[in-house]
Amino acid sequence: MTQEQTDSLIEYGARRYIITVTVVLCTLLELIDTTIVNIATTTLMGSLGATISEISWVVAAYAIANVIVVPMSGWLSATFGRRNYFAGSVALFTFASLMCGMSDTIWTLVFWRFIQGIGGGALFATSQTILKEIYPPEKIGMAMAMFGMGVIVGPTIGPYLGGYLVYNFSWPVIFYVNIPIGILATFLTLTYIRDNPYDKRESSSVDWMGIFLLIVGIGALQLVLEQGERNDWFESKYILFFTLMAVMGIVGFIVHELTTKNPIVDLRVLAKANVAIATIMNFVLGLILYGSVFIYPIFMQHFLGFTPQLSGEMFMPGALLSGLLMPIVGGLLSKGTPPKFMIFFGFFITGIFVFWSSFIITPNTGVMDMFWPLLVRGFGMAFLFVPLSALTLGGLVGADVGQASGISNMVRQIGGSISVALIGTLTETLSAHHRANLIQHITPDNVLLTERIAKVKAGMMSMSTDAQHAAQQAYAYIDMVINRQAAILSYVDIFHYLTIFVFVTLPLILFAKNFKVDKDNLGGH
């Protein structure tokens, strides 16, 4: 697009703010729904008579649909028109939310969660593209700041909101809450959002082979990451089959997209501006963001006895701090601060949070022990989302904006899925290793252990338990303590690994070009 065409897409006055609220609200909805169900799994198992393996598909179906649709968003938006595609996605997400709440079997719920994920996948990437087009260059930093607030708040309040709604109402409400907001967002989209007339494609250019390979490759990869741990990874023929499908699909997709005339995902955009480096750093962000959000609630609820609601509340101060800092970060970008230095600072602070976390994971950790590290996490995240968006989209115009946004958002989601999968596997492996080491100290000449068993046994006998039964209970208690300690030590190790990963990848950002968010650079170079 020419500069004149770019300027013609900019909105002004109340219209711009209405569009901003609409797209940020839609992004918030989509991201909340990635985590809101996690907290209701036990309730869903009881209500729908499902096993934990079946319930896992409620989460996996949404994630698989999301990660398939996100990189296609740029092409779909250009093909059907931005306004129609965005409005249709919001409407589909809203209708699927209604059907999720009305589901009376587990597989009906899984189906509608997949459909919900298809609608939701468009909201994230397309929202980012719309915001970049409707704001003048000198205010793009602030636009990305508002978008970043939704990105941080969504995954954070999802578990808290899910726990609150399930505890005070019933599980269908976690889906019904989307309906009034979705209806309003659909109306506002159709009324205020305009198409980009300079980003159109003819229906004859549909890349059907690219669509097929993307669905097979990325869908199979996401399935392996979501289900691998529950099926013993490569001990399962089921996982081996889908791993092979993922490799063949992804390799075939890359080769096809780089050689076809009208690719559905234009991978050539990775060679432009800072897209490649920004995409890698988005992967790192997804891995750290979702990894920490995965570990902390499990630790708080399983080892410290926190309620789901309290676990969610622990993340709120950090999220609020991020929200307060977002406008400041956006202002710094708008004034010409190079994004790469802010990203370096943000990841450095995040690395401190991860390392700090390894010291507070103990059986005696209290609320205040976690308050400050999680606040530091929020501080670091504030300097990541907005500058990363600026780094990803800086120097791009037209269709490249949607393509780069879709690719980077897909990679961030895959990073999160890989993180959760790896942490699940590492927890099991490292726990077994630490348990074996701890058991070596369970010997008859261990005075502290003997005294502990004697105290537990005496306590059991005081409750009218016979000596033999009391001894069995005492040994069972010691076994439980060993398992708990082994699990905690595995979390400490994982935080150490995450720390190393952050600081090893940190220097990469310094290779990014010094791009400033201003009118001179908007055309790309």
C-alpha positions as CSV (number, residue, x, y, z in Angstrom):
1,M,0.0,0.0,0.0
2,T,1.1,3.6,-0.6
3,Q,1.3,6.1,2.3
4,E,-1.9,7.8,1.0
5,Q,-3.8,4.4,1.1
6,T,-2.4,3.8,4.6
7,D,-3.6,7.2,5.8
8,S,-7.1,6.6,4.4
9,L,-7.6,3.7,6.8
10,I,-7.0,5.8,9.9
11,E,-10.0,6.5,12.1
12,Y,-10.6,9.6,14.2
13,G,-12.6,10.7,17.2
14,A,-15.2,8.6,19.0
15,R,-15.2,6.1,16.1
16,R,-11.6,5.1,16.8
17,Y,-12.2,4.6,20.5
18,I,-15.3,2.5,19.9
19,I,-13.4,0.2,17.5
20,T,-10.5,0.0,20.0
21,V,-12.9,-1.1,22.8
22,T,-14.5,-3.6,20.5
23,V,-11.4,-5.3,19.4
24,V,-9.7,-5.3,22.8
25,L,-12.9,-6.7,24.3
26,C,-13.0,-9.5,21.7
27,T,-9.3,-10.3,22.4
28,L,-10.0,-10.4,26.1
29,L,-12.9,-12.9,25.5
30,E,-10.8,-15.2,23.4
31,L,-7.9,-15.3,25.8
32,I,-10.1,-15.7,28.9
33,D,-11.6,-18.8,27.3
34,T,-8.2,-20.4,26.8
35,T,-7.9,-20.8,30.6
36,I,-11.4,-20.4,32.1
37,V,-12.3,-24.1,31.6
38,N,-9.1,-25.4,33.3
39,I,-10.5,-24.6,36.7
40,A,-13.8,-26.4,36.1
41,T,-12.5,-29.8,35.0
42,T,-13.5,-31.6,38.2
43,T,-17.0,-30.1,38.0
44,L,-17.3,-31.1,34.4
45,M,-16.3,-34.6,35.1
46,G,-19.0,-35.0,37.7
47,S,-21.7,-33.3,35.7
48,L,-21.0,-35.0,32.4
49,G,-19.8,-38.3,33.7
50,A,-16.4,-38.0,31.9
51,T,-13.0,-39.3,32.7
52,I,-10.0,-37.0,33.1
53,S,-8.7,-38.1,29.7
54,E,-12.1,-37.2,28.1
55,I,-12.2,-33.8,29.9
56,S,-8.7,-33.0,28.6
57,W,-10.2,-32.8,25.1
58,V,-12.4,-29.9,26.2
59,V,-9.2,-27.9,26.6
60,A,-7.3,-29.5,23.7
61,A,-10.1,-29.0,21.1
62,Y,-10.1,-25.2,21.7
63,A,-6.3,-25.0,21.5
64,I,-6.1,-27.1,18.3
65,A,-8.7,-25.0,16.5
66,N,-7.0,-21.8,17.7
67,V,-3.6,-22.6,16.5
68,I,-4.9,-23.7,13.1
69,V,-7.0,-20.6,12.4
70,V,-4.6,-18.0,13.8
71,P,-2.0,-18.1,10.9
72,M,-4.8,-18.2,8.4
73,S,-6.4,-15.0,9.7
74,G,-4.6,-12.7,7.4
75,W,-5.6,-14.7,4.3
76,L,-9.2,-15.2,5.5
77,S,-9.5,-11.5,6.3
78,A,-8.3,-10.5,2.9
79,T,-10.6,-13.0,1.2
80,F,-13.8,-12.3,3.0
81,G,-13.2,-8.7,4.0
82,R,-12.0,-7.6,7.4
83,R,-15.3,-6.4,8.7
84,N,-17.3,-9.5,7.6
85,Y,-14.6,-11.9,8.8
86,F,-14.2,-10.3,12.2
87,A,-18.0,-10.0,12.7
88,G,-18.5,-13.6,11.5
89,S,-15.8,-14.8,13.9
90,V,-17.3,-13.0,16.9
91,A,-20.8,-14.3,16.0
92,L,-19.5,-17.9,15.6
93,F,-17.6,-17.7,18.9
94,T,-20.8,-16.4,20.7
95,F,-23.1,-19.0,19.2
96,A,-20.5,-21.8,20.1
97,S,-20.4,-20.4,23.6
98,L,-24.2,-20.8,23.9
99,M,-24.0,-24.4,22.6
100,C,-21.1,-25.3,24.9
101,G,-23.3,-24.2,27.9
102,M,-26.2,-26.3,26.6
103,S,-24.1,-29.5,26.0
104,D,-25.3,-32.5,27.8
105,T,-22.5,-35.0,26.8
106,I,-18.7,-34.6,27.0
107,W,-18.2,-35.1,23.2
108,T,-20.9,-32.6,22.3
109,L,-19.0,-30.1,24.5
110,V,-15.7,-31.0,22.8
111,F,-17.2,-30.4,19.4
112,W,-18.6,-27.0,20.3
113,R,-15.3,-26.0,22.0
114,F,-13.6,-26.8,18.7
115,I,-16.1,-24.5,16.9
116,Q,-15.6,-21.9,19.6
117,G,-11.8,-22.1,19.0
118,I,-12.3,-21.5,15.2
119,G,-14.2,-18.3,16.0
120,G,-11.9,-17.2,18.7
121,G,-8.7,-17.8,16.7
122,A,-9.5,-14.9,14.4
123,L,-10.1,-12.4,17.2
124,F,-6.6,-12.2,18.5
125,A,-4.6,-11.7,15.2
126,T,-7.2,-9.7,13.4
127,S,-7.7,-7.3,16.4
128,Q,-4.0,-6.5,16.3
129,T,-4.1,-5.8,12.5
130,I,-7.2,-3.5,12.9
131,L,-5.6,-1.5,15.6
132,K,-2.4,-0.9,13.6
133,E,-4.5,0.4,10.7
134,I,-6.9,2.7,12.5
135,Y,-4.2,4.7,14.5
136,P,-1.8,7.3,13.1
137,P,1.9,6.3,13.3
138,E,2.6,8.5,16.2
139,K,-0.1,6.8,18.3
140,I,0.5,3.2,17.3
141,G,2.5,2.6,20.5
142,M,-0.5,3.5,22.6
143,A,-2.8,1.3,20.5
144,M,-0.6,-1.7,21.1
145,A,-0.5,-0.8,24.8
146,M,-4.3,-1.1,25.0
147,F,-4.1,-4.4,23.1
148,G,-1.4,-5.7,25.4
149,M,-3.5,-5.0,28.4
150,G,-6.1,-7.5,27.0
151,V,-3.3,-10.0,26.2
152,I,-2.0,-10.0,29.8
153,V,-5.3,-9.7,31.7
154,G,-7.1,-12.5,29.7
155,P,-5.0,-15.5,30.7
156,T,-4.6,-14.1,34.2
157,I,-8.2,-13.7,35.2
158,G,-9.4,-16.8,33.3
159,P,-8.8,-19.2,36.1
160,Y,-10.1,-16.8,38.8
161,L,-13.2,-16.0,36.8
162,G,-13.8,-19.7,36.1
163,G,-13.4,-20.6,39.8
164,Y,-15.7,-17.8,40.9
165,L,-18.5,-18.7,38.4
166,V,-18.4,-22.4,39.0
167,Y,-18.3,-22.0,42.8
168,N,-21.1,-19.4,42.9
169,F,-23.3,-20.5,40.0
170,S,-22.8,-23.6,37.7
171,W,-20.4,-24.7,34.9
172,P,-22.5,-23.5,31.9
173,V,-22.2,-19.9,33.2
174,I,-18.5,-19.9,32.2
175,F,-19.7,-20.1,28.6
176,Y,-23.0,-18.0,28.9
177,V,-21.0,-15.0,30.2
178,N,-19.6,-14.6,26.6
179,I,-23.0,-14.2,25.0
180,P,-24.1,-10.6,25.8
181,I,-20.6,-9.3,25.2
182,G,-20.4,-11.2,21.9
183,I,-23.7,-9.9,20.7
184,L,-22.6,-6.3,21.5
185,A,-19.2,-6.8,19.9
186,T,-20.9,-8.2,16.7
187,F,-23.1,-5.2,16.5
188,L,-20.3,-2.7,17.0
189,T,-18.1,-4.5,14.4
190,L,-20.8,-4.4,11.7
191,T,-21.5,-0.7,12.6
192,Y,-18.0,0.8,12.9
193,I,-15.2,-1.4,11.5
194,R,-14.4,-0.9,7.8
195,D,-12.8,-3.2,5.3
196,N,-9.3,-2.6,4.0
197,P,-10.1,-2.1,0.3
198,Y,-6.4,-2.4,-0.6
199,D,-6.0,-6.0,0.8
200,K,-8.3,-8.2,-1.3
201,R,-7.9,-11.5,-3.0
202,E,-9.8,-13.3,-5.6
203,S,-11.5,-16.6,-4.7
204,S,-9.6,-18.3,-7.5
205,S,-6.4,-17.9,-5.5
206,V,-7.5,-20.2,-2.7
207,D,-4.5,-22.3,-1.5
208,W,-6.4,-25.5,-0.7
209,M,-3.2,-27.6,-0.4
210,G,-1.8,-25.0,2.0
211,I,-5.0,-25.2,4.1
212,F,-4.9,-29.0,4.1
213,L,-1.2,-29.2,5.1
214,L,-1.7,-26.5,7.8
215,I,-4.6,-28.4,9.4
216,V,-2.7,-31.7,9.3
217,G,0.6,-30.4,10.5
218,I,-0.3,-27.8,13.1
219,G,-3.4,-29.7,14.2
220,A,-1.4,-32.9,14.7
221,L,1.4,-31.1,16.5
222,Q,-1.0,-29.4,18.9
223,L,-2.8,-32.7,19.6
224,V,0.5,-34.4,20.4
225,L,1.5,-31.6,22.8
226,E,-2.0,-31.6,24.5
227,Q,-2.3,-35.4,24.7
228,G,1.2,-36.7,24.8
229,E,1.7,-36.8,28.5
230,R,-1.6,-38.5,29.2
231,N,-0.7,-41.3,26.6
232,D,2.9,-41.9,27.7
233,W,4.3,-40.0,24.8
234,F,6.1,-42.2,22.3
235,E,5.2,-45.4,24.1
236,S,1.8,-44.9,22.5
237,K,1.2,-45.8,18.8
238,Y,-1.5,-43.1,18.8
239,I,1.0,-40.4,19.7
240,L,3.7,-41.8,17.3
241,F,1.2,-41.7,14.4
242,F,0.2,-38.1,15.0
243,T,3.9,-37.1,15.5
244,L,4.6,-38.5,12.1
245,M,1.6,-36.6,10.7
246,A,2.8,-33.4,12.3
247,V,6.3,-33.7,10.8
248,M,5.0,-34.6,7.3
249,G,2.3,-31.9,7.5
250,I,4.6,-29.1,8.7
251,V,7.5,-29.9,6.4
252,G,5.1,-30.2,3.4
253,F,3.4,-26.9,4.5
254,I,6.7,-25.0,4.6
255,V,7.9,-26.3,1.2
256,H,4.5,-25.6,-0.4
257,E,4.0,-22.1,1.1
258,L,7.5,-21.0,-0.1
259,T,6.9,-22.2,-3.6
260,T,3.2,-21.5,-4.4
261,K,2.1,-18.2,-6.0
262,N,-0.7,-17.3,-3.5
263,P,0.1,-18.9,-0.2
264,I,-2.4,-19.0,2.6
265,V,0.4,-18.2,5.1
266,D,3.1,-16.1,3.4
267,L,6.2,-17.4,5.1
268,R,8.3,-15.0,3.0
269,V,7.2,-12.3,5.5
270,L,9.7,-13.8,8.0
271,A,12.5,-12.3,5.8
272,K,11.1,-8.8,6.2
273,A,12.0,-6.2,8.8
274,N,12.3,-7.9,12.2
275,V,9.6,-10.5,11.8
276,A,11.9,-13.6,12.2
277,I,13.5,-12.4,15.4
278,A,10.2,-11.1,16.8
279,T,8.6,-14.5,16.1
280,I,11.4,-16.4,18.0
281,M,11.0,-14.0,20.9
282,N,7.2,-14.6,20.8
283,F,7.9,-18.3,21.2
284,V,10.1,-17.6,24.2
285,L,7.4,-15.4,25.7
286,G,4.7,-18.1,25.2
287,L,6.9,-20.7,26.8
288,I,7.7,-18.6,29.9
289,L,4.2,-17.0,30.2
290,Y,2.2,-20.2,30.0
291,G,4.8,-22.3,31.8
292,S,4.7,-20.1,34.9
293,V,0.9,-19.8,34.8
294,F,0.8,-23.6,34.7
295,I,3.1,-24.3,37.6
296,Y,2.0,-21.7,40.1
297,P,-1.7,-22.7,40.4
298,I,-0.8,-26.4,40.7
299,F,1.7,-25.6,43.4
300,M,-0.7,-23.3,45.3
301,Q,-3.7,-25.6,45.2
302,H,-2.0,-29.0,45.6
303,F,0.7,-28.2,48.0
304,L,-0.4,-25.1,49.9
305,G,-4.2,-25.8,50.0
306,F,-5.2,-22.5,48.2
307,T,-8.7,-22.4,46.7
308,P,-9.0,-21.8,42.9
309,Q,-10.3,-18.3,43.6
310,L,-7.4,-17.4,45.8
311,S,-4.9,-18.9,43.3
312,G,-6.4,-16.6,40.6
313,E,-6.3,-13.6,43.0
314,M,-2.5,-14.1,43.4
315,F,-1.9,-13.1,39.8
316,M,-4.1,-10.0,39.9
317,P,-1.6,-7.5,41.4
318,G,0.9,-8.3,38.7
319,A,-1.7,-8.0,36.0
320,L,-2.9,-4.7,37.3
321,L,0.7,-3.4,37.4
322,S,1.2,-4.5,33.8
323,G,-2.0,-2.7,32.9
324,L,-0.9,0.5,34.6
325,L,2.5,0.4,32.9
326,M,1.2,-0.4,29.4
327,P,0.4,3.3,28.5
328,I,3.8,4.3,29.7
329,V,5.5,1.6,27.6
330,G,3.3,2.7,24.6
331,G,4.2,6.3,25.1
332,L,8.0,5.4,25.1
333,L,7.5,3.6,21.8
334,S,5.6,6.5,20.3
335,K,8.4,8.8,21.3
336,G,10.9,6.7,19.4
337,T,12.4,4.3,22.0
338,P,13.7,1.2,20.0
339,P,11.5,-1.8,20.9
340,K,14.4,-4.2,21.1
341,F,15.9,-2.5,24.2
342,M,12.6,-2.6,26.0
343,I,12.2,-6.3,25.1
344,F,15.7,-7.0,26.4
345,F,14.8,-5.3,29.6
346,G,11.4,-7.1,29.9
347,F,13.0,-10.5,29.4
348,F,15.8,-9.7,31.8
349,I,13.2,-8.8,34.5
350,T,11.2,-12.0,33.6
351,G,14.4,-14.0,34.0
352,I,14.8,-12.6,37.5
353,F,11.2,-13.6,38.3
354,V,11.8,-17.2,37.1
355,F,15.0,-17.5,39.1
356,W,13.4,-16.0,42.2
357,S,10.5,-18.5,41.9
358,S,13.0,-21.4,42.3
359,F,13.7,-20.1,45.8
360,I,10.1,-19.8,47.1
361,I,8.8,-23.2,46.0
362,T,8.8,-24.8,49.5
363,P,6.1,-26.6,51.6
364,N,6.1,-23.5,53.9
365,T,5.6,-20.8,51.2
366,G,3.0,-18.2,52.2
367,V,1.0,-15.6,50.3
368,M,3.5,-12.8,50.7
369,D,6.4,-15.1,49.6
370,M,4.7,-15.3,46.2
371,F,3.3,-11.8,46.0
372,W,6.6,-10.0,45.2
373,P,7.8,-12.5,42.5
374,L,4.5,-12.4,40.8
375,L,4.5,-8.6,40.9
376,V,8.0,-8.6,39.3
377,R,6.5,-11.0,36.7
378,G,3.8,-8.4,35.9
379,F,6.4,-5.6,35.7
380,G,8.5,-7.6,33.2
381,M,5.5,-8.6,31.0
382,A,4.5,-5.0,30.6
383,F,7.8,-4.4,28.7
384,L,7.2,-7.4,26.4
385,F,3.8,-7.6,24.8
386,V,3.6,-4.1,23.4
387,P,7.3,-3.8,22.2
388,L,7.1,-7.3,20.7
389,S,4.0,-6.2,18.7
390,A,5.8,-3.1,17.5
391,L,8.9,-5.2,16.6
392,T,6.7,-7.8,14.7
393,L,4.6,-5.3,12.8
394,G,7.1,-2.4,12.4
395,G,8.1,-1.7,8.8
396,L,5.2,-3.8,7.4
397,V,2.1,-2.6,5.5
398,G,-0.9,-4.2,3.8
399,A,-1.3,-8.0,3.8
400,D,2.2,-8.4,5.5
401,V,0.7,-7.0,8.7
402,G,-1.9,-9.7,9.0
403,Q,0.5,-12.4,7.9
404,A,3.2,-11.5,10.4
405,S,0.6,-11.1,13.2
406,G,-0.9,-14.5,12.5
407,I,2.5,-16.3,12.3
408,S,3.9,-14.7,15.5
409,N,0.7,-15.3,17.5
410,M,0.6,-18.9,16.3
411,V,4.2,-19.4,17.4
412,R,3.5,-17.9,20.8
413,Q,0.6,-20.3,21.3
414,I,2.7,-23.3,20.2
415,G,5.4,-22.1,22.6
416,G,2.9,-22.2,25.4
417,S,1.7,-25.6,24.5
418,I,5.2,-27.0,24.3
419,S,6.0,-25.4,27.7
420,V,3.0,-27.1,29.3
421,A,3.8,-30.4,27.7
422,L,7.4,-30.3,28.7
423,I,6.7,-29.2,32.2
424,G,4.2,-32.1,32.6
425,T,6.8,-34.6,31.4
426,L,9.7,-33.1,33.3
427,T,7.6,-33.0,36.5
428,E,7.0,-36.7,36.3
429,T,10.6,-37.6,35.3
430,L,12.3,-35.3,37.8
431,S,9.9,-36.3,40.6
432,A,10.9,-40.0,40.1
433,H,14.6,-39.0,40.2
434,H,14.2,-37.0,43.4
435,R,12.1,-39.7,45.0
436,A,14.8,-42.2,44.3
437,N,17.4,-39.9,45.9
438,L,15.2,-39.2,49.0
439,I,14.4,-42.9,49.6
440,Q,18.2,-43.6,49.9
441,H,18.0,-41.7,53.2
442,I,15.1,-43.9,54.5
443,T,17.3,-46.2,56.6
444,P,16.8,-47.7,60.1
445,D,19.7,-45.6,61.5
446,N,18.1,-42.3,60.5
447,V,17.3,-40.9,63.9
448,L,15.1,-38.0,62.7
449,L,13.0,-40.4,60.5
450,T,12.6,-42.9,63.3
451,E,11.4,-40.1,65.6
452,R,9.0,-38.8,63.0
453,I,7.4,-42.2,62.4
454,A,7.1,-42.8,66.1
455,K,5.3,-39.5,66.6
456,V,2.9,-40.1,63.7
457,K,2.2,-43.7,65.0
458,A,1.6,-42.4,68.5
459,G,-0.9,-39.8,67.1
460,M,-2.7,-42.5,65.2
461,M,-2.9,-44.8,68.2
462,S,-4.3,-41.9,70.3
463,M,-7.3,-42.0,68.0
464,S,-8.1,-45.6,68.9
465,T,-6.1,-47.1,66.1
466,D,-4.3,-50.4,66.8
467,A,-0.5,-50.5,66.7
468,Q,-0.3,-52.4,63.4
469,H,-2.7,-50.1,61.6
470,A,-1.1,-47.0,63.1
471,A,2.3,-48.2,61.8
472,Q,0.9,-48.7,58.3
473,Q,-0.6,-45.2,58.4
474,A,2.7,-43.7,59.6
475,Y,4.6,-45.2,56.8
476,A,1.9,-44.1,54.3
477,Y,2.3,-40.6,55.7
478,I,6.1,-40.6,55.2
479,D,5.6,-41.9,51.7
480,M,3.2,-39.0,51.0
481,V,5.7,-36.5,52.4
482,I,8.5,-37.9,50.2
483,N,6.3,-37.7,47.1
484,R,5.4,-34.1,47.9
485,Q,9.0,-33.1,48.5
486,A,10.1,-34.9,45.2
487,A,7.4,-32.9,43.3
488,I,8.5,-29.6,44.8
489,L,12.1,-30.3,44.0
490,S,11.1,-31.0,40.4
491,Y,9.4,-27.6,40.2
492,V,12.6,-26.0,41.5
493,D,14.6,-27.7,38.7
494,I,12.1,-26.6,36.1
495,F,12.4,-23.0,37.2
496,H,16.2,-23.3,36.9
497,Y,15.9,-24.7,33.4
498,L,13.5,-21.8,32.4
499,T,16.0,-19.3,33.8
500,I,18.8,-20.7,31.7
501,F,16.5,-20.7,28.6
502,V,15.6,-17.0,29.1
503,F,19.1,-15.8,29.5
504,V,20.5,-17.9,26.7
505,T,18.0,-16.6,24.2
506,L,18.1,-13.0,25.5
507,P,21.1,-11.8,23.4
508,L,19.2,-12.7,20.2
509,I,17.0,-9.6,20.5
510,L,20.1,-7.4,20.1
511,F,20.4,-8.5,16.5
512,A,17.0,-6.8,15.7
513,K,17.1,-3.6,13.6
514,N,16.5,-0.3,15.4
515,F,13.0,0.3,14.3
516,K,11.1,3.3,15.7
517,V,7.4,3.6,15.6
518,D,7.1,6.8,13.6
519,K,5.8,7.9,10.2
520,D,9.2,7.7,8.5
521,N,9.6,4.0,9.2
522,L,6.0,2.9,8.6
523,G,6.6,2.0,5.0
524,G,9.2,-0.6,5.8
525,H,12.8,-0.9,4.8
